[in-house]
């Protein structure tokens, strides 16, 4: 139980430019990260592109990984998520320029809702329980920010709520999640 | 640090990780981060909490091209016969070692000379970081990979040129700057693209670009 995460060992070996370790790391984690990226961007080609970019960074930054950065998979997820959000924001800037601001709210609405795309229950019961504690709209605000990379303004527009309300929802929901997840340990 | 500051720090870290900390506040937070271990700790705590959402996503097998692309970008010098089309990842390792043995034993029979003639170049930025890799395959196509998306001035593009000793540089094409890859045909009239230097310029997109007098970056080919 106290044993070191095997992924942490693989990352340590990647930092020493061990190519075999990188291949093993890729084999073990790429389906999880690809699944996550599919949820973030909903486009297979883009998800594949971001996965490749993500693993380039993981290889280059493996030496930066520390045990206190959380589980290796969490650390890796963070890298691919930032890439996805950067790409989405750049893409949406272009889309906004083409379509005009009126269409912007629709961008957040197409496709299944973040809740629908969550399969948390089967994978992380504690997290699912803590998400359940939140009210529906504040939860949706947090998930829109996390999965869609939406800003407060974009969430307010997407949910058709005042900006101040959305800011308060996000702030309170995060603190409730923290308390709840803290109690789960 | 009083409670107010503690709570504020935690809130900023949470919104930073969630992505809702925006604009000047985000930039200010990022500037503070390197020098404040306590803030860093708050950020990693929030990454640990929120990225549980990521790990809870249903997994999906990625397309094999992803691994092939990674091999090409990260380990461009690896011995490989079918370099251009790549190998299927799951069989890759075994095939590479078998091929390496065959290549060592009977190169003449296995590799047609033009296919063995793969040249590779890495174009580095001012901090020696690799910005692009360029590979010239035996079939005469150039594959350029932009390793990291770049912040470009508006209306400017980066262009790749081939510079041989005596002639003015010949334009090979526009380089991707969004972290993607592109295949460029070698222009007619260039008989030995794997010779000389590669130059990169940054200039506005125009129908007819004047050959540059000096490059922004330059590099030489390495034979594989």
Contacts between the chains, C-beta under 8 A, distances in Angstrom:
chain1	res1	chain2	res2	distance
A	19	B	75	6.2
A	22	B	74	7.7
A	23	B	93	7.1
A	26	B	67	6.4
A	26	B	70	7.1
A	30	B	62	5.0
A	30	B	66	7.0
A	30	B	67	7.7
A	31	B	59	4.0
A	31	B	60	6.0
A	31	B	61	5.3
A	31	B	62	6.7
A	32	B	55	6.7
A	32	B	57	7.2
A	32	B	59	4.8
A	34	B	59	7.2
A	34	B	60	5.2
A	34	B	61	7.2
A	34	B	62	4.0
A	34	B	66	7.7
A	35	B	57	4.7
A	35	B	58	5.2
A	35	B	59	4.1
A	35	B	60	4.3
A	36	B	54	4.6
A	36	B	55	7.6
A	36	B	57	4.2
A	38	B	57	7.8
A	38	B	60	5.7
A	39	B	57	5.0
A	44	B	63	7.5
A	47	B	62	7.9
A	48	B	62	6.1
A	48	B	63	5.2
A	48	B	65	6.6
A	48	B	66	5.1
A	49	B	179	7.8
A	49	B	180	6.9
A	51	B	62	5.5
A	51	B	66	5.2
A	52	B	66	4.9
A	52	B	69	4.8
A	52	B	70	5.8
A	52	B	73	7.6
A	53	B	179	5.6
A	55	B	66	7.6
A	55	B	70	5.4
A	56	B	70	6.8
A	56	B	73	6.0
A	56	B	74	6.5
A	56	B	147	6.5
A	59	B	70	7.9
A	59	B	74	5.6
A	68	B	41	7.4
A	68	B	44	6.0
A	69	B	44	5.2
A	69	B	47	7.2
A	70	B	44	6.0
A	70	B	47	5.8
A	70	B	48	3.6
A	70	B	51	7.1
A	71	B	48	7.3
A	71	B	55	7.9
A	73	B	54	8.0
A	73	B	55	5.5
A	74	B	47	6.2
A	74	B	48	5.5
A	74	B	51	4.2
A	74	B	52	7.3
A	74	B	54	7.3
A	74	B	55	6.8
A	75	B	47	7.4
A	77	B	51	4.5
A	77	B	54	3.6
A	77	B	55	6.4
A	78	B	17	8.0
A	78	B	47	5.1
A	78	B	51	5.5
A	78	B	54	7.8
A	81	B	51	7.3
A	81	B	54	6.3
A	85	B	19	5.9
A	86	B	149	7.5
A	87	B	149	8.0
A	90	B	178	7.8
A	118	B	53	7.5
A	118	B	56	7.0
A	119	B	56	6.5
A	119	B	57	6.9
A	119	B	58	5.1
A	120	B	53	7.1
A	120	B	56	4.3
A	123	B	55	6.9
A	123	B	56	4.0
A	123	B	57	7.9
A	124	B	52	5.4
A	124	B	55	6.9
A	124	B	56	4.5
A	127	B	52	4.8
A	127	B	53	7.0
A	127	B	56	6.2
A	128	B	56	7.9
A	142	B	18	6.9
A	143	B	53	7.7
A	145	B	18	4.9
A	145	B	19	5.6
A	145	B	20	5.0
A	146	B	18	6.0
A	146	B	19	7.3
A	146	B	50	6.2
A	146	B	53	5.7
A	147	B	53	7.5
A	149	B	19	5.5
A	150	B	19	8.0
A	151	B	19	7.6
A	151	B	20	6.3
A	151	B	22	5.2
A	152	B	20	5.4
A	152	B	22	7.3
A	155	B	20	7.9
A	170	B	15	7.1
A	170	B	18	7.1
A	170	B	20	5.7
A	171	B	11	6.2
A	171	B	14	8.0
A	171	B	15	7.5
A	174	B	11	7.5
A	174	B	14	4.4
A	174	B	15	7.2
A	174	B	18	6.7
A	175	B	11	7.7
A	175	B	14	7.7
A	177	B	49	6.6
A	177	B	50	8.0
A	178	B	10	7.7
A	178	B	14	7.3
A	178	B	49	6.5
A	181	B	49	5.4
A	181	B	52	7.8
